[in-house]
Amino acid sequence: MTPAPRDIFTEPTDVDPDTLANLGPLRRLAGRWRATKGLDVNPKADGPERRVFIEHIDFQAIDPQTNGPQLLYGLRYHLHVTTAEEDITFHDQVGYWLWEPATGLVLQTIAIPRGQVAIAAGKAAADADEIVVSARRGETEYGICSTTFLEEAFRTDSYRITITFNADGSWSYLTDTELKVEGRDAPFAHQDRNTLHRVGEARPNPLAAILARQRAS
């Protein structure tokens, strides 16, 4: 990854407040999405289980973020999954997708309510049709952190997600997660895949909305 600049305190002064106009490859994720034919393959005591799931994801723009000279534009997201058999939560996840225009750095932060968080990173051009980010257990920059139980019973050694933007405006993803399941010698390849279709547009980020109202008044 790109090393940190020497001047770590000076923040940029020419920041465009319109996040939706500066998301680079993440722009096509902004909005609300739904799919009904997702596929999950996960470990069970009797062997791998395959489940078809229903997925909703909401991506909404946040105000520009700075780390000293570093400038990031991003989307806050909430992912919620149910199944046709049970209208209860099968998976829930929140986090941010972030892009640094100056370097092409793409970040995904992940938090799930089973005691696990991660930061995954990759690089992409502003007009990329594919985004790939990954994280590994033990890394202090782009790593995975889990509870004691998950570390001992279902240890996550790596995570990778590939997002592909399709010509019809939909987008697809494939996640590959390598798990070390207690009592089993070989790692388990946990996969999720889906193709999502837009059901709602994105809202402007708060600062952009405030400035738009001021210009209109």
N, C-alpha and C positions, 0 to 999 in steps of 0.2 A: 504494500500500500504506500501511498505518497507520504513522505516524512512531514512532520509538523514544521511550519515556518518558524524562523528564528524569533520574529516579533510575535509573541503570543498574546499581547494585550490590546493592540490596536484593532478596533472593529471596523468593518467596511461602512462607508458613509453614503454610498450610492445604491442602496438596496431598493429594488423594485418591490412594492408592497403586495403585488398581485401574484399570489402563489400559483394559481391555476395557469398562469402564463409562463411559469418558470419551472415546471415540474420535469421537463425533459422526458425521459422514457416512461415516467410514472403518470403522465397526463392522461393516458388512455385507461388508467385504473380508476380515475376520479368518478364518484357517483355510487349508485346502489345497484347490486347485482344478485341474480338468483340462478340456481341450477337444481335439477331434480335427479340427476343420474351420476352423482359422484361415486367413486369406488374407493373403499378403504380396505387394506389388507393388514391385519394386526395379529399379534401372537396370542394364542389361547392354550390352555393346558392340553387340549386334544389335537393341537395343530393350528395352522393359520386359519383365520376367519375372514371371509370376504363379505363386506356389507355395502349395500347401495345406500347413499344418503342424499338428503336435501340440504342445500347450503344457501345461506344469505350472507353477503358481505357488504358493508357500508364503508366507503372511503370518503373522508371529508377533509378539505384543505385546512391546514393550520397556518398561522402567521410565520414569516421567515424567522429562522433561528440562527444565532451566531454563537460560535465558540471562539472568542477572540476574532482573528481574521477569517476563520472558517464560516462560510455561509451555506446554510442548508434550507432547501424547500421540501415540504413533505405533506403526507396524508396520514391522518389518524384513522385506524380501521377497527371494526368490530366484526368478527366472523362467528356465525352461529349455525350449528349443524343439528338437524334432527333426522329421523328415519321415517319411512312410510309405515313401519310397524308400530312405532311408538312416537307420539308427539311430545317427547321430552328431549332435553338437551343431550345430544350425543357427543358434541364437542363445542367448546367455547374458547375464543381467543381474542385478545386485544393487542394493540401495539401501534407502531408507526412504520411507514415506508418513507425514506428520506433520500434526497439526491443532492449532491454537491456539484453545481455546474462547472466550477473551476477545474475539477479533476475527473469528473465522470464517476465518482464514488456513489454506489447505491447501498443503502443499509435497510435491513428489516429488523425491527425489534419485535420480540414475541413474548407474551406472558399468557400462561394458561393456568386455570384455577385448580391445578393438581400439584402446585409447588414447583414450577419450572419456568425459567426465563432464558432467553438467548438473544444474541445480536449476530446477525449474519451479514456478510459483506460481499460485494463484487464490483465490477466496473461495467459501464454501458455508455454508448453514445446517446445523444439527445433524441435521435430518431430510431433507436434500436427496436427491432421487432421481437427481440428476445432478451430477457433479463435472467441472470443466474446469480444467486447469492448463496453462501455457505457458511457454516460455523462448525467448530470442533470442540469437543470436551477438553478442558485443560488449558485452552487459549485464554489469555488475559485481555486481548483486544476484541476478538470476534469469537466468543465462546458460548458455552452452554453451562447453566448452573441449575442443579436439581436438589430436591429434598433427600434426606438420608435414605428413606424407603426406596425412592426411584433409583438412587445411585446403587443400592444393593440388589434390587429386584429387577429393574428394567432400565439399566444404565444406557443413556443416550451418548454414543461416541461421536456421531456426526449427523449433520443436517444439511440438506441441499434442496433448494426449490428452483425450478425452471419455469418461467412464465413466458408464454408465447402469445403474441397478439395476432388474431386472425383477421382475414380480409373482410369478413362480414361484420366486424365491430365487436365480436365476442373475444374472450381471451381464455386460454387454457393454462393449467398448471400441473406440474408433476413434482411431488415432494418425495425425496428419498431420505429416510432416517435409519441409521444403523444402530440397532439395540443389542445390548448384551443382556440376555435373559438369565436369571439365576438358575443354575443347574444344567445349563445347556452349553456345549462347547462352541458351537458355531454361532456367529452373530446372526441376528434376524433382520432381514431387509423389510422395513415397514414402509409401505407406499400409500400415498393418497393421490388421486387424480380427478380432475373435473374440468368442465367447460362452462363458463358463466356468461349470462346474457343480461344486458342492461335493463333495469326496471325503474331507474330514477336518476336524475341529473345531480351533479355536484353543486354545492353551495359555494359562493365566494368565501375566502378566509375572513375572519372577523375584521382585520384592519382594512382590507380591500373593500368590504361592505360599508364600513364607516366612511371611508373617503369617497365612495360612490354617492352616499347619501348627502355628504357635504357639498359635492359638486352639483347635485341635483337641486339643492335648496337655494 
